[in-house]
């Protein structure tokens, strides 16, 4: 699978071979769990406002945003063998934003959804994510 560069014709072998290959891939993808989903393409949109802030505790690598083959938004570590499962993006973002709101109630009230990444980057160095995805350690700027 490519990273968004494959056309439907390419996925079917350019009109040669098995035209049902894409359907088979889609069926197999549904079997994959959230722990290690098949990533169809890296995320390139602004919907991931924790981009660049999440770090994997076991590996020390930045977590990358991605879409699963089922269309779920996720953050995950790309290091092979990493024990930390992929995180559902929406739930993780809600958890972090709720924490920010509790500590910065007046500032958070005026931040539109599109401005959340900038607001968090201004007050956080990083968020370290443990093996259970709910285990978040915040490194706040002074």
FENKA-V600267 format. One record per backbone hydrogen bond with DSSP energy under -0.5 kcal/mol. NH is the residue of the N-H (numbers start at 0). CO is the residue of the C=O. E is the energy in kcal/mol with one decimal. If there is no record, write none. Layout:
# FENKA-V600267
nh:NH co:CO e:E
nh:NH co:CO e:E
This chain:
# FENKA-V600267
nh:3 co:1 e:-0.5
nh:3 co:39 e:-0.5
nh:10 co:6 e:-2.2
nh:11 co:7 e:-1.1
nh:12 co:9 e:-1.7
nh:13 co:8 e:-4.1
nh:14 co:8 e:-0.7
nh:15 co:12 e:-1.6
nh:18 co:16 e:-0.7
nh:20 co:17 e:-1.3
nh:23 co:19 e:-1.9
nh:24 co:20 e:-2.5
nh:25 co:21 e:-2.5
nh:26 co:22 e:-2.2
nh:27 co:23 e:-2.5
nh:28 co:24 e:-2.3
nh:29 co:25 e:-1.2
nh:30 co:27 e:-1.3
nh:31 co:27 e:-0.6
nh:31 co:28 e:-0.8
nh:36 co:33 e:-0.7
nh:38 co:36 e:-0.6
nh:39 co:37 e:-0.6
nh:39 co:66 e:-1.3
nh:40 co:66 e:-0.7
nh:42 co:64 e:-1.4
nh:47 co:44 e:-0.7
nh:48 co:46 e:-1.0
nh:50 co:47 e:-1.3
nh:51 co:62 e:-0.6
nh:52 co:49 e:-2.4
nh:53 co:49 e:-1.0
nh:54 co:126 e:-2.8
nh:55 co:60 e:-3.3
nh:56 co:128 e:-2.9
nh:59 co:55 e:-2.8
nh:62 co:53 e:-2.8
nh:63 co:75 e:-3.0
nh:65 co:73 e:-2.4
nh:66 co:40 e:-1.5
nh:67 co:71 e:-2.5
nh:68 co:37 e:-1.4
nh:70 co:67 e:-1.9
nh:73 co:65 e:-2.8
nh:74 co:86 e:-1.9
nh:75 co:63 e:-2.2
nh:81 co:78 e:-1.7
nh:84 co:82 e:-0.5
nh:84 co:130 e:-0.7
nh:85 co:34 e:-1.1
nh:86 co:74 e:-3.1
nh:88 co:72 e:-2.4
nh:91 co:87 e:-2.0
nh:92 co:88 e:-3.0
nh:93 co:89 e:-2.3
nh:94 co:90 e:-2.1
nh:95 co:91 e:-2.3
nh:96 co:92 e:-2.8
nh:97 co:93 e:-2.4
nh:98 co:94 e:-1.7
nh:99 co:95 e:-2.4
nh:100 co:96 e:-2.6
nh:101 co:97 e:-2.2
nh:102 co:98 e:-1.6
nh:103 co:99 e:-2.1
nh:107 co:103 e:-2.9
nh:108 co:104 e:-1.5
nh:109 co:105 e:-0.7
nh:109 co:106 e:-0.7
nh:110 co:107 e:-1.3
nh:111 co:109 e:-0.6
nh:114 co:111 e:-2.1
nh:115 co:112 e:-1.3
nh:118 co:114 e:-2.2
nh:119 co:115 e:-2.6
nh:120 co:116 e:-2.6
nh:121 co:117 e:-1.4
nh:122 co:118 e:-0.7
nh:122 co:119 e:-1.0
nh:123 co:119 e:-2.1
nh:124 co:138 e:-3.5
nh:125 co:138 e:-1.1
nh:126 co:52 e:-3.5
nh:127 co:136 e:-2.7
nh:128 co:54 e:-3.5
nh:129 co:127 e:-0.5
nh:129 co:134 e:-3.0
nh:132 co:130 e:-0.6
nh:134 co:131 e:-2.4
nh:135 co:133 e:-1.3
nh:136 co:127 e:-2.5
nh:137 co:135 e:-0.5
nh:138 co:125 e:-2.6
nh:139 co:137 e:-0.7
nh:140 co:122 e:-2.8
